[in-house]
Amino acid sequence: MIKVYSIKNLVLLMGLFFIPSLVFSQKVFTTDYSSQSDIKVFVVDYESQSDLKVFKVDYQSQSKGNKGLWYFVKYPSQSDKNIYFVDYESQSDLKVYFVKFKSQSGWRNNSKKHLLY
């Protein structure tokens, strides 16, 4: 009986740590160096070239989920992902296109979703 109780507590404790990172998984910090980043990002000129269409939100609370709603934080410790903007497409892990409206954001290439979890 003690083992079952311990496992339940462990699962609950793990949930408390991991659920917030899934709910607010789009807080990003732009690094100065590629070596400091989790993901290398290239900004494309056309929506059709992108893996993810991104909308920059004004408030952290608007960045829920993995839907391309990014909130840029001031410090790396506040972010869920550190990104570095590369100069060439061949250097990137993810290609993004910045959209003008929130409703336009979202994934175009679902095989890259794991990069932001």
PASEBA-1860 file (N, C-alpha, C; in nm, 3 decimals):
! residues 117
1> MIKVYSIK> 0.081/-0.120/0.000/0.000/0.000/0.000/0.086/0.126/0.000 ~ 0.198/0.124/0.066/0.285/0.240/0.073/0.341/0.272/-0.066 ~ 0.376/0.170/-0.144/0.431/0.193/-0.276/0.329/0.260/-0.368 ~ 0.204/0.220/-0.361/0.099/0.280/-0.445/0.083/0.427/-0.409 ~ 0.083/0.455/-0.280/0.069/0.593/-0.234/0.186/0.677/-0.281 ~ 0.306/0.623/-0.276/0.425/0.696/-0.320/0.422/0.722/-0.469 ~ 0.376/0.626/-0.547/0.369/0.643/-0.692/0.267/0.751/-0.727 ~ 0.154/0.752/-0.657/0.053/0.855/-0.682/0.110/0.993/-0.653
9> NLVLLMGL> 0.183/1.006/-0.544/0.244/1.134/-0.510/0.348/1.176/-0.613 ~ 0.425/1.078/-0.659/0.526/1.107/-0.759/0.463/1.156/-0.890 ~ 0.356/1.090/-0.932/0.286/1.130/-1.054/0.227/1.270/-1.038 ~ 0.168/1.298/-0.924/0.111/1.430/-0.897/0.220/1.537/-0.897 ~ 0.330/1.507/-0.833/0.442/1.601/-0.827/0.499/1.628/-0.967 ~ 0.513/1.524/-1.047/0.564/1.542/-1.184/0.466/1.626/-1.265 ~ 0.337/1.604/-1.246/0.236/1.681/-1.317/0.243/1.829/-1.284 ~ 0.270/1.861/-1.158/0.281/2.001/-1.117/0.399/2.071/-1.184
17> FFIPSLVF> 0.505/1.996/-1.214/0.621/2.055/-1.279/0.608/2.063/-1.430 ~ 0.546/1.961/-1.491/0.543/1.954/-1.637/0.422/2.021/-1.701 ~ 0.310/2.025/-1.634/0.190/2.085/-1.694/0.209/2.233/-1.721 ~ 0.266/2.311/-1.631/0.285/2.454/-1.664/0.373/2.474/-1.787 ~ 0.472/2.390/-1.809/0.556/2.408/-1.926/0.482/2.374/-2.054 ~ 0.380/2.289/-2.047/0.301/2.258/-2.165/0.197/2.366/-2.191 ~ 0.143/2.422/-2.086/0.041/2.524/-2.101/0.102/2.654/-2.154 ~ 0.216/2.692/-2.100/0.283/2.815/-2.143/0.414/2.779/-2.213
25> SQKVFTTD> 0.403/2.714/-2.327/0.523/2.665/-2.393/0.576/2.759/-2.499 ~ 0.529/2.878/-2.507/0.569/2.969/-2.613/0.635/3.096/-2.562 ~ 0.691/3.093/-2.444/0.769/3.207/-2.396/0.910/3.190/-2.449 ~ 0.955/3.284/-2.529/1.085/3.268/-2.593/1.178/3.384/-2.559 ~ 1.306/3.350/-2.559/1.411/3.448/-2.537/1.507/3.439/-2.656 ~ 1.545/3.552/-2.710/1.637/3.556/-2.823/1.779/3.566/-2.770 ~ 1.860/3.466/-2.800/1.999/3.464/-2.753/2.090/3.539/-2.850 ~ 2.208/3.574/-2.801/2.306/3.644/-2.883/2.396/3.547/-2.961
33> YSSQSDIK> 2.402/3.423/-2.913/2.490/3.324/-2.975/2.415/3.194/-3.000 ~ 2.448/3.131/-3.109/2.385/3.005/-3.148/2.403/2.897/-3.040 ~ 2.517/2.894/-2.978/2.548/2.792/-2.877/2.461/2.805/-2.751 ~ 2.399/2.920/-2.731/2.314/2.941/-2.614/2.169/2.901/-2.640 ~ 2.138/2.867/-2.763/1.997/2.845/-2.800/1.955/2.699/-2.794 ~ 1.825/2.681/-2.780/1.763/2.549/-2.791/1.726/2.522/-2.936 ~ 1.687/2.626/-3.007/1.639/2.615/-3.144/1.698/2.728/-3.229 ~ 1.741/2.692/-3.348/1.786/2.793/-3.444/1.671/2.822/-3.540
41> VFVVDYES> 1.637/2.949/-3.554/1.518/2.991/-3.628/1.559/3.079/-3.746 ~ 1.494/3.053/-3.859/1.513/3.136/-3.978/1.379/3.197/-4.014 ~ 1.377/3.327/-4.040/1.254/3.397/-4.078/1.246/3.398/-4.230 ~ 1.140/3.337/-4.282/1.122/3.329/-4.428/1.042/3.449/-4.478 ~ 1.049/3.470/-4.608/0.981/3.584/-4.670/0.834/3.557/-4.702 ~ 0.802/3.430/-4.719/0.666/3.394/-4.759/0.609/3.287/-4.668 ~ 0.481/3.299/-4.638/0.411/3.206/-4.551/0.427/3.061/-4.597 ~ 0.422/3.039/-4.727/0.429/2.904/-4.783/0.564/2.836/-4.757
49> QSDLKVFK> 0.666/2.911/-4.722/0.799/2.855/-4.696/0.817/2.816/-4.549 ~ 0.723/2.849/-4.465/0.741/2.834/-4.320/0.697/2.698/-4.267 ~ 0.753/2.664/-4.152/0.707/2.549/-4.074/0.600/2.596/-3.974 ~ 0.617/2.719/-3.926/0.529/2.776/-3.824/0.500/2.922/-3.856 ~ 0.373/2.956/-3.848/0.333/3.096/-3.862/0.319/3.152/-3.720 ~ 0.396/3.256/-3.691/0.407/3.310/-3.555/0.341/3.447/-3.545 ~ 0.269/3.466/-3.434/0.214/3.597/-3.400/0.273/3.637/-3.265 ~ 0.330/3.757/-3.259/0.388/3.806/-3.134/0.276/3.865/-3.048
57> VDYQSQSK> 0.257/3.807/-2.929/0.152/3.856/-2.839/0.210/3.957/-2.741 ~ 0.122/4.038/-2.684/0.164/4.145/-2.594/0.175/4.101/-2.448 ~ 0.106/3.992/-2.414/0.103/3.948/-2.275/0.135/3.800/-2.265 ~ 0.206/3.764/-2.160/0.246/3.625/-2.137/0.127/3.531/-2.134 ~ 0.017/3.574/-2.078/-0.102/3.489/-2.065/-0.165/3.454/-2.200 ~ -0.128/3.525/-2.305/-0.182/3.497/-2.439/-0.101/3.390/-2.513 ~ 0.007/3.344/-2.454/0.096/3.251/-2.523/0.069/3.105/-2.491 ~ -0.053/3.072/-2.456/-0.087/2.935/-2.418/-0.078/2.839/-2.536
65> GNKGLWYF> -0.027/2.720/-2.506/-0.024/2.614/-2.606/0.088/2.630/-2.707 ~ 0.093/2.536/-2.796/0.195/2.531/-2.900/0.131/2.568/-3.033 ~ 0.083/2.691/-3.043/0.003/2.735/-3.157/0.065/2.852/-3.232 ~ 0.190/2.882/-3.204/0.255/2.992/-3.275/0.231/3.128/-3.214 ~ 0.185/3.133/-3.091/0.166/3.260/-3.020/0.287/3.278/-2.930 ~ 0.378/3.364/-2.969/0.504/3.382/-2.896/0.502/3.509/-2.815 ~ 0.552/3.494/-2.692/0.573/3.608/-2.604/0.724/3.616/-2.580 ~ 0.785/3.727/-2.617/0.929/3.744/-2.601/0.959/3.800/-2.462
73> VKYPSQSD> 1.037/3.725/-2.386/1.073/3.765/-2.249/1.208/3.836/-2.249 ~ 1.235/3.905/-2.139/1.358/3.985/-2.129/1.479/3.906/-2.081 ~ 1.454/3.796/-2.009/1.562/3.720/-1.950/1.549/3.571/-1.984 ~ 1.661/3.502/-2.003/1.656/3.360/-2.039/1.587/3.274/-1.933 ~ 1.598/3.314/-1.807/1.536/3.235/-1.700/1.383/3.238/-1.705 ~ 1.326/3.333/-1.777/1.180/3.344/-1.788/1.126/3.262/-1.905 ~ 1.213/3.215/-1.992/1.168/3.153/-2.117/1.150/3.002/-2.104 ~ 1.069/2.950/-2.195/1.057/2.805/-2.209/1.154/2.756/-2.316
81> KNIYFVDY> 1.182/2.840/-2.413/1.276/2.808/-2.520/1.363/2.928/-2.551 ~ 1.492/2.902/-2.568/1.585/3.004/-2.611/1.607/2.985/-2.761 ~ 1.589/3.092/-2.837/1.604/3.081/-2.981/1.714/3.173/-3.031 ~ 1.768/3.135/-3.144/1.870/3.217/-3.210/1.827/3.231/-3.355 ~ 1.822/3.355/-3.403/1.785/3.380/-3.541/1.909/3.369/-3.629 ~ 1.906/3.275/-3.721/2.019/3.251/-3.812/2.002/3.331/-3.940 ~ 2.110/3.346/-4.013/2.110/3.424/-4.136/2.074/3.342/-4.260 ~ 2.091/3.210/-4.250/2.067/3.125/-4.365/1.972/3.010/-4.330
89> ESQSDLKV> 1.884/2.980/-4.422/1.784/2.875/-4.402/1.850/2.740/-4.368 ~ 1.960/2.711/-4.430/2.028/2.582/-4.409/2.081/2.565/-4.266 ~ 2.094/2.673/-4.192/2.143/2.668/-4.054/2.031/2.645/-3.954 ~ 1.907/2.650/-3.999/1.793/2.653/-3.906/1.737/2.515/-3.872 ~ 1.674/2.511/-3.755/1.594/2.395/-3.714/1.448/2.419/-3.750 ~ 1.410/2.547/-3.751/1.270/2.585/-3.768/1.260/2.710/-3.855 ~ 1.169/2.707/-3.951/1.146/2.824/-4.036/1.013/2.887/-3.995 ~ 1.017/3.016/-3.965/0.896/3.085/-3.919/0.863/3.202/-4.011
97> YFVKFKSQ> 0.735/3.235/-4.010/0.685/3.352/-4.081/0.600/3.429/-3.982 ~ 0.629/3.557/-3.963/0.553/3.638/-3.868/0.428/3.693/-3.936 ~ 0.313/3.661/-3.878/0.183/3.703/-3.934/0.133/3.828/-3.864 ~ 0.036/3.895/-3.926/-0.017/4.020/-3.873/-0.132/4.001/-3.775 ~ -0.199/3.886/-3.784/-0.316/3.863/-3.701/-0.304/3.731/-3.624 ~ -0.352/3.731/-3.502/-0.346/3.615/-3.414/-0.411/3.492/-3.478 ~ -0.521/3.512/-3.547/-0.594/3.400/-3.607/-0.516/3.332/-3.720 ~ -0.413/3.395/-3.771/-0.333/3.337/-3.879/-0.222/3.245/-3.828
105> SGWRNNSK> -0.195/3.247/-3.699/-0.084/3.170/-3.645/-0.116/3.021/-3.645 ~ -0.011/2.941/-3.647/-0.029/2.796/-3.640/0.077/2.721/-3.718 ~ 0.075/2.591/-3.703/0.173/2.504/-3.766/0.137/2.473/-3.910 ~ 0.235/2.475/-3.996/0.220/2.431/-4.134/0.289/2.296/-4.152 ~ 0.390/2.268/-4.069/0.466/2.144/-4.075/0.461/2.080/-3.936 ~ 0.368/1.987/-3.917/0.349/1.926/-3.785/0.468/1.843/-3.738 ~ 0.554/1.802/-3.828/0.670/1.721/-3.788/0.771/1.802/-3.707 ~ 0.757/1.932/-3.703/0.849/2.018/-3.627/0.792/2.060/-3.491
113> KHLLY> 0.670/2.019/-3.460/0.605/2.061/-3.335/0.686/2.025/-3.212 ~ 0.754/1.913/-3.216/0.830/1.868/-3.100/0.939/1.967/-3.057 ~ 0.982/2.052/-3.147/1.088/2.148/-3.115/1.046/2.246/-3.006 ~ 0.916/2.273/-2.996/0.869/2.372/-2.899/0.798/2.310/-2.779 ~ 0.811/2.181/-2.760/0.756/2.117/-2.639/0.861/2.107/-2.535
END
